[in-house]
Amino acid sequence: MQFAQNILFSGAGFTKNFGGLLAKEMWSKIFNHSDVQSQPRLKKLILDDFDYESIYNKIVNGDFTDEEKSSINSVIYNAYQVLDEICRQWTFRNDAPYPVNIYGVNKFIERFSGNRNESGFFFTLNQDLFIERHFNSLNTAFIHPGVPKIPNAHKTTIRLPIEKKDFIRIPTLDELKGSTVNPLSRNAIHYVKLHGSFGWISSKGTDSYVIGKEKEKQVTDEPLLSWYFELFKNALSESNRKLMLIGYGFRDRHINEVIANSVKNNGLKVYIISPSEQSDFITKLTSEEYGEIILWGLSGYYPYALLEIFPSDQSESHAWREILSSYFNS
């Protein structure tokens, strides 16, 4: 496979541009739930760990009672329902709280599709369904590798919530090897959810959700996530790739390691869209593992929120012209 030179990567900060929840807000939704407050062991664990993905995996895979595991499944489901309601109720209007020009965003994403001989990739750590609900394109195929996409009935025009009956069991290793579901393709964007997704349940047929970042364990337990991570490594291992990151806080060691190795060994150029002050961003990045190496590869920094790049009046902003010139046309 030949990967497109330009690769897109998003974290929770991407959906925050549309009113979505950051990790700290998801943690609060979980901690505040009555099922957590009524169970001392769950409450103590959550007070000791502010990573809600880690919390979920510790409980589901750890020495907890069936009641506790059932409770955390219910609590997580409720938190993601809130997040999905935000995603499905978002609309592009001038008087909306987050009036980002979605048409501009969609055209931006389309630019990562590659050409007739390349495969485009949009990697994400997000588990929400904002992109599934709001991305539309007449010009390029949008593929969810190895898994079906959510039904069209759940797109924004109808705004139906995702229910348990709509959940997808992701494939086992044997199923993945023989699968013809959404194979990789040229001249298309592949939307790869590295940490799983709301609406996915385990390949083992249990009711456990496929979310979280205990990477080493998930590589063993979920072949789909293992394959996705290999795609990420392979895409960045090609020479002279250009990685555009939006809304990523560099808190994931295994992601940082791949980016850093590619900067060091393959000449990866890193571009960041973030509303943070440049000095604050650099201080934060260099405090994270592999951050110093990633900083070597920094080739563009755009200190804007998406609303500044894609304003509600649908005009062409100076921020967008800068991105066109220094990222896409350089």
C-alpha positions as CSV (number, residue, x, y, z in Angstrom):
1,M,0.0,0.0,0.0
2,Q,1.1,3.5,-0.8
3,F,0.1,5.9,2.0
4,A,-0.8,9.5,1.1
5,Q,1.8,12.0,2.1
6,N,-0.6,14.1,4.2
7,I,-2.0,12.3,7.2
8,L,-4.7,13.6,9.6
9,F,-4.8,12.8,13.3
10,S,-7.3,14.0,15.9
11,G,-7.8,13.9,19.7
12,A,-10.7,15.0,21.9
13,G,-9.9,18.6,21.3
14,F,-11.2,18.2,17.8
15,T,-14.8,17.5,18.9
16,K,-14.5,20.2,21.6
17,N,-14.7,22.7,18.8
18,F,-18.3,21.5,18.4
19,G,-19.2,21.3,22.1
20,G,-17.8,17.9,22.7
21,L,-16.4,16.7,26.0
22,L,-12.7,16.5,27.0
23,A,-11.4,13.6,29.1
24,K,-11.7,15.6,32.3
25,E,-15.4,16.2,31.6
26,M,-16.0,12.5,30.8
27,W,-14.3,11.6,34.0
28,S,-16.7,13.9,35.9
29,K,-19.8,12.4,34.2
30,I,-18.6,9.0,35.3
31,F,-17.7,10.0,38.9
32,N,-20.9,12.0,39.5
33,H,-23.1,9.0,38.5
34,S,-25.2,7.6,41.4
35,D,-24.0,4.0,40.7
36,V,-20.4,5.1,41.3
37,Q,-21.3,7.2,44.4
38,S,-23.1,4.2,45.9
39,Q,-20.2,1.7,45.4
40,P,-17.1,2.5,47.5
41,R,-14.6,0.4,45.5
42,L,-15.6,2.1,42.3
43,K,-15.5,5.5,43.8
44,K,-12.0,5.0,45.3
45,L,-10.6,3.7,42.0
46,I,-12.0,6.7,40.1
47,L,-10.5,9.1,42.7
48,D,-7.1,7.5,42.2
49,D,-7.2,7.5,38.4
50,F,-8.3,10.4,36.3
51,D,-8.1,8.5,33.0
52,Y,-11.6,7.2,32.4
53,E,-10.5,4.8,29.7
54,S,-8.0,3.3,32.1
55,I,-10.6,3.1,34.8
56,Y,-13.0,1.2,32.6
57,N,-10.5,-1.4,31.5
58,K,-9.2,-1.9,35.1
59,I,-12.7,-2.7,36.3
60,V,-13.9,-4.8,33.3
61,N,-10.6,-6.8,33.2
62,G,-9.8,-6.7,36.9
63,D,-10.8,-8.4,40.2
64,F,-14.2,-6.7,40.5
65,T,-17.6,-8.2,41.1
66,D,-20.2,-8.8,38.4
67,E,-22.3,-6.1,39.9
68,E,-19.4,-3.6,39.8
69,K,-18.6,-4.5,36.2
70,S,-22.3,-4.2,35.2
71,S,-22.4,-0.8,36.9
72,I,-19.3,0.6,35.1
73,N,-20.8,-0.6,31.8
74,S,-24.0,1.2,32.5
75,V,-22.2,4.4,33.7
76,I,-19.9,4.5,30.7
77,Y,-22.8,3.9,28.3
78,N,-24.7,6.8,29.9
79,A,-21.6,9.1,29.6
80,Y,-21.2,8.3,25.9
81,Q,-24.9,8.8,25.4
82,V,-24.5,12.3,26.7
83,L,-21.5,12.9,24.3
84,D,-23.4,11.4,21.4
85,E,-26.4,13.6,22.1
86,I,-24.1,16.6,21.9
87,C,-22.7,15.3,18.6
88,R,-26.1,14.6,17.0
89,Q,-27.7,17.8,18.2
90,W,-24.9,20.0,16.9
91,T,-25.9,22.0,13.9
92,F,-24.3,24.7,11.8
93,R,-26.1,27.9,12.4
94,N,-24.8,31.4,13.0
95,D,-26.6,31.7,16.3
96,A,-25.4,28.3,17.6
97,P,-22.9,28.1,20.4
98,Y,-20.3,26.5,18.2
99,P,-20.9,27.8,14.7
100,V,-18.0,26.2,12.9
101,N,-18.4,26.1,9.1
102,I,-18.8,22.3,8.7
103,Y,-18.7,22.6,4.9
104,G,-15.2,24.0,5.3
105,V,-14.2,21.3,7.7
106,N,-15.5,18.6,5.3
107,K,-13.4,20.1,2.4
108,F,-10.4,20.2,4.7
109,I,-10.8,16.5,5.6
110,E,-11.3,15.6,1.9
111,R,-7.8,16.9,1.2
112,F,-6.4,13.8,3.0
113,S,-7.9,11.3,0.5
114,G,-4.7,10.9,-1.5
115,N,-4.9,10.2,-5.2
116,R,-5.5,7.3,-7.6
117,N,-2.4,5.5,-6.4
118,E,-2.6,6.4,-2.7
119,S,-4.7,5.6,0.3
120,G,-5.6,8.5,2.6
121,F,-5.8,8.1,6.4
122,F,-7.5,10.0,9.2
123,F,-6.4,8.5,12.5
124,T,-8.2,9.4,15.7
125,L,-8.2,8.6,19.4
126,N,-11.8,9.8,19.7
127,Q,-14.6,7.4,20.4
128,D,-17.4,9.7,19.7
129,L,-19.5,9.6,16.5
130,F,-19.2,13.2,15.4
131,I,-17.3,12.5,12.2
132,E,-19.7,9.5,11.4
133,R,-22.7,11.8,11.9
134,H,-21.4,15.0,10.2
135,F,-18.8,14.2,7.5
136,N,-20.3,14.2,4.0
137,S,-18.5,14.1,0.7
138,L,-19.5,13.7,-2.9
139,N,-15.9,13.5,-4.0
140,T,-14.2,10.8,-1.9
141,A,-15.1,7.5,-0.3
142,F,-15.0,7.5,3.5
143,I,-14.1,4.0,4.8
144,H,-14.2,2.5,8.3
145,P,-11.7,-0.3,7.8
146,G,-12.8,-3.8,8.8
147,V,-16.1,-2.7,10.4
148,P,-19.5,-1.4,9.1
149,K,-20.2,2.2,9.4
150,I,-23.2,3.4,11.4
151,P,-26.5,3.3,9.4
152,N,-27.5,6.3,7.4
153,A,-30.5,6.7,9.7
154,H,-28.1,8.0,12.4
155,K,-26.7,10.7,10.2
156,T,-27.4,14.3,11.2
157,T,-30.4,14.8,9.0
158,I,-32.4,12.3,11.1
159,R,-30.5,12.5,14.4
160,L,-31.5,9.2,15.8
161,P,-29.6,8.1,18.9
162,I,-27.4,5.0,18.9
163,E,-29.1,2.2,20.9
164,K,-27.7,-1.1,22.2
165,K,-29.3,-3.0,19.2
166,D,-27.2,-0.8,16.9
167,F,-23.9,-1.8,18.5
168,I,-21.3,-3.6,16.3
169,R,-19.3,-6.6,17.5
170,I,-15.8,-6.0,16.1
171,P,-14.2,-8.9,14.2
172,T,-12.1,-11.7,15.7
173,L,-8.6,-12.4,14.2
174,D,-10.0,-15.1,11.9
175,E,-12.9,-12.9,10.8
176,L,-10.6,-10.0,10.2
177,K,-8.3,-12.1,8.0
178,G,-11.2,-13.2,5.8
179,S,-13.2,-10.1,5.9
180,T,-14.4,-8.2,2.9
181,V,-16.1,-5.5,5.0
182,N,-14.7,-2.1,4.0
183,P,-11.3,-3.2,2.8
184,L,-8.5,-0.7,2.3
185,S,-8.8,1.2,-0.9
186,R,-7.0,3.8,-3.0
187,N,-8.2,7.3,-3.5
188,A,-10.3,7.1,-0.3
189,I,-10.1,8.3,3.3
190,H,-9.8,5.6,5.9
191,Y,-11.1,6.7,9.3
192,V,-9.2,4.6,11.9
193,K,-10.3,4.8,15.5
194,L,-7.2,3.7,17.4
195,H,-8.8,3.5,20.8
196,G,-12.1,2.0,19.7
197,S,-15.5,3.6,19.5
198,F,-18.8,4.1,21.1
199,G,-21.1,1.6,19.5
200,W,-18.5,-1.2,19.4
201,I,-18.4,-4.2,21.6
202,S,-15.7,-6.8,22.1
203,S,-14.9,-9.4,19.5
204,K,-15.3,-12.0,22.3
205,G,-19.1,-11.4,22.2
206,T,-19.2,-9.9,25.7
207,D,-21.0,-6.6,26.5
208,S,-17.7,-4.8,27.2
209,Y,-17.1,-1.7,25.1
210,V,-14.0,-1.3,23.0
211,I,-12.6,1.8,24.5
212,G,-9.4,2.6,26.3
213,K,-5.6,2.7,26.0
214,E,-4.1,-0.3,27.8
215,K,-2.4,-0.8,24.5
216,E,-0.3,-3.9,25.2
217,K,-3.3,-5.8,26.5
218,Q,-5.7,-4.6,23.7
219,V,-3.2,-5.7,21.0
220,T,-3.7,-9.2,22.4
221,D,-7.4,-8.9,23.1
222,E,-8.7,-7.0,20.1
223,P,-7.1,-7.9,16.7
224,L,-8.9,-4.9,15.0
225,L,-7.1,-2.4,17.3
226,S,-3.9,-4.3,16.8
227,W,-4.3,-3.9,13.0
228,Y,-5.2,-0.3,13.3
229,F,-2.1,0.4,15.4
230,E,0.1,-1.3,12.7
231,L,-1.6,0.8,10.1
232,F,-0.6,3.9,12.1
233,K,3.0,2.8,12.4
234,N,3.2,1.9,8.8
235,A,1.7,5.1,7.6
236,L,4.2,7.2,9.6
237,S,7.2,4.9,8.8
238,E,7.2,6.0,5.1
239,S,9.6,8.8,4.3
240,N,8.6,12.5,4.1
241,R,5.2,12.1,5.6
242,K,3.3,15.2,6.9
243,L,1.2,14.6,10.0
244,M,-1.5,17.2,10.8
245,L,-2.7,16.9,14.5
246,I,-5.8,18.6,15.8
247,G,-6.9,18.4,19.5
248,Y,-4.2,15.9,20.7
249,G,-2.7,16.5,24.1
250,F,0.3,14.1,23.7
251,R,-0.6,12.1,26.8
252,D,-0.5,8.7,25.1
253,R,3.0,7.2,25.4
254,H,2.5,4.6,22.6
255,I,1.2,7.3,20.2
256,N,4.1,9.6,21.0
257,E,6.6,6.9,20.6
258,V,5.4,6.2,17.0
259,I,5.5,9.9,16.1
260,A,8.9,10.4,17.7
261,N,10.4,7.4,15.9
262,S,9.1,8.6,12.6
263,V,10.5,12.1,13.2
264,K,13.9,10.6,14.1
265,N,14.1,7.9,11.5
266,N,11.9,8.9,8.6
267,G,11.9,12.6,8.4
268,L,8.3,13.0,9.6
269,K,7.1,16.6,9.6
270,V,4.6,17.5,12.4
271,Y,2.0,20.2,12.1
272,I,-0.3,21.3,14.9
273,I,-3.7,23.1,15.0
274,S,-4.3,24.2,18.6
275,P,-5.7,27.4,20.2
276,S,-3.0,27.2,22.9
277,E,-0.3,29.9,23.2
278,Q,2.8,28.6,21.5
279,S,4.9,28.9,24.6
280,D,2.3,26.9,26.6
281,F,2.1,24.3,23.9
282,I,5.9,23.8,23.8
283,T,6.1,23.6,27.6
284,K,3.4,21.0,27.7
285,L,4.8,19.0,24.8
286,T,8.3,18.8,26.2
287,S,7.0,17.6,29.6
288,E,5.5,14.5,27.9
289,E,7.4,11.4,27.1
290,Y,9.1,11.6,23.6
291,G,8.0,15.3,23.5
292,E,11.5,16.6,22.9
293,I,11.9,14.5,19.9
294,I,8.5,15.3,18.5
295,L,9.4,19.0,18.9
296,W,12.3,18.5,16.5
297,G,9.8,17.5,13.8
298,L,7.5,20.5,14.4
299,S,7.2,22.2,11.0
300,G,4.0,24.2,11.4
301,Y,2.0,25.6,14.3
302,Y,-1.4,27.2,13.8
303,P,-2.7,28.8,17.0
304,Y,-6.4,28.7,16.1
305,A,-9.6,27.1,17.1
306,L,-11.5,25.6,14.2
307,L,-14.0,28.4,14.3
308,E,-11.2,30.9,13.4
309,I,-10.1,28.7,10.5
310,F,-13.7,28.0,9.3
311,P,-15.8,30.9,10.4
312,S,-19.6,30.9,10.4
313,D,-19.9,33.3,7.6
314,Q,-18.1,30.7,5.3
315,S,-15.5,33.2,4.3
316,E,-11.9,32.2,3.5
317,S,-10.0,33.1,6.7
318,H,-6.3,34.1,6.8
319,A,-5.7,31.1,9.0
320,W,-7.0,28.8,6.3
321,R,-4.9,30.5,3.6
322,E,-1.9,30.0,5.9
323,I,-2.6,26.3,6.2
324,L,-3.2,25.9,2.5
325,S,0.1,27.6,1.7
326,S,2.4,26.1,4.4
327,Y,0.9,22.6,4.7
328,F,-0.9,21.5,1.6
329,N,1.0,23.5,-1.1
330,S,4.5,23.4,0.3
